[in-house]
Structure formats: structure tokens, C-alpha cells
Amino acid sequence: MMLETHKQVFKEVLTLPPMEKIDLVDQILASLDRHDKEIDALWSQEL
């Protein structure tokens, strides 16, 4: 089910103008760059 949703979203994104696609990619990348306190704690234990 989730894969189908991703396919639908991707189809819609392909219809966007280039600058809107770039803005969307920037927002997605920024959301991945956030620090997760739990993950940071686990990494500090590993080090």
C-alpha cells in the first residue's frame, strides 16, 4: 500500500516545474538532516 502511495506522489512531483522540484528536494533533505536524540545517544555509547 505504501509503495503505491509513493508511486502516486512521484507521478505528481514529475508534473512540477523544475524550481518547485528543487524546493521539494531541499525540504526532504533538510528533514533527513535533523538529529535524533536517541540515535545520538546510541552513537555516543559506541564511541
N, C-alpha and C positions, 0 to 999 in steps of 0.2 A: 504494500500500500504506500509506504513512504517513498519508495522508488518512483512510483507513478506520480506522486506529488512533485518530486524533484524534476522529473521529465517535463511536467506542465510548467513549472517555474522557469526552467531553462528555455522552453519554447517562447515564453513571454519575454524573457530577457533578450533573446535574439532579436526581438522586434524593436528594442530601444535604440535611440540614437547613440552613437559612439561615446559621447561625453557622459550620458546617463549610465552607460555600462561601466565606464571608468569610475564614476562616483559610487556605484553599487559595489564594485570590486574593492575600492578603498574602504568602504564601510565594513565589508565582510572581513577583510584583512585586519582592520582595527579591532574587530570583535574577537579575533583569534589571538591578538597580542595582549589581551588582558591577563593579569596574573591571578592565578588561583591559589588562595592561601593554603589549601590542603596539599596541593602539588608542591608548592614552595617548601612546606614543612617536610614533606617526604624527601625532597631533594637535599635539604639541609641535613637530614639524618644520614643520607647516603655519603655525603661528603665528610 
